[in-house]
């Protein structure tokens, strides 16, 4: 795919922002000031002030004498960087790769994106109109390389450089278009080299000797001989699908159709690569710059379009379109291998590898909450509270078997609860015990089952477990910690039987 880059130049970025906040500045000369070496100097000026002779670096007192009615605001530290970052994040609706280009620009990687807007010219015009609607004066250009797009946006009246014509577009521009230091560009002009076409014909060794390797590096980047990387404002997910809308979508039906299309595209790719979704996010970018987002999770990898749509459908009603949504993005942030299982003609019982059972658990967990369904596997420990462990995957296999030689309670407490015992009998379960303020009289009991402490983990006494039933028919799992004759024993409740 042919790489295409867009450079957006905000010539009056800071003053445009102040004007947006205070519209009365729109038809007045405005400058920003800051203190430098004991005096106030101008750091930015709007178009009206520039047309009247104001420039950055000028002493404020001189500017006031030159222009009557000059409006002055204090410049803010890191204002431009903060503004560019926010605008670059907003530009994610036009491309998955947007980067800040300090001090006054943004770079977009538009490769493969322009057809969604009907072509490169319409793509550029749409972005330009949207930014100008927000009060910023911009110039935009598109080319095969970042360097040429940057140069054309600042030194040419063109907007779209045809594919393969970036070298010709660069030739008639001044040396400053190569993003070189001011001292080097001034030296080139003194030598009579006012266009890049005059420089490019000179021997490279002479250029390196006179202007340094950095000059040649910038030239090679602009011509496409050297790769230039940009740092995205947001890392792009490897499994992502985007759907831009020419007209904003404000209906639930339209949102559902957009989600369906994105899921079909994503799942087609996942099926080809034998992968499935574990977590996915559906993001909606509204025209008022707000973002609506919903997420789902699955218990096992899935690329089943209908199932994934049903998981999202539970939360679709929470999306507020307001004035409309102009971009939909579906991201699979967690993807795992999904190998098809061999189908059986007859099966006696469902197991956790069954796809229908996994999808049922997905629907339940996404409706009532991902933390409401838990799966446990046996663990190789004697202590009951350590003999099980929680797992997050339905595909994880057990490393040991469940213990079935002795009865175990349906509900096991995470830690034993101390209980009060009356009428104790040596080496026998209690006749009466008190739990949570209620007295329970034991009518049946079975045991003991002795479980020794795991000395390699910690030192301590053994436990003697009893299964007891009270006069109401409730059954409990109790244990005595230590020997009865030690006189320091204590009784605990550890679980409940059905």
Secondary structure, 3 states (H helix, E strand, C coil): CCCCEEEEEECCHHHHHHHHHCHHHCCCCEEEEEEECCEEEEEEECHHHHHCCCCCCCEHHHHHHHCCCCEEEECCCCHHHHHHHHHHHHHHHCCCCEEEECCCEEEEECCCCHHHHCCHHHHHHHHHHHHHHCCCCEEEEEECCHHHHHHHHHHCCCCECCCCCHHHHHHCCCHHHHCCCHHHHHHHHHCCCCCHHHHHCCCHHHHHHHHCHHHHHHHHHHHCCCCCCCCCCCCCCCCEEEEEEEEEECCHHHHHHHHHHHHHHHHHHHHHCCEEEEEEEEEEEECCCCEEEEEEEEEEEECCHHHHHHHHHCCHHHCCCCCCEEEEEEEEEEEEECCCCCCCCCCCCCCCCCHHHHHHHHHHHHHHCCCCCCEEEECCCCCHHHCEEEECCCCCCCCCCCCCCCCCCCEEEEEEEECEEECCCCCCCCCEEEECCEEEEEEEEEEEEEECCCCCCCCCCCEEEEEEEECCCCEEEEEEECCHHHCCCEEEEEEECC
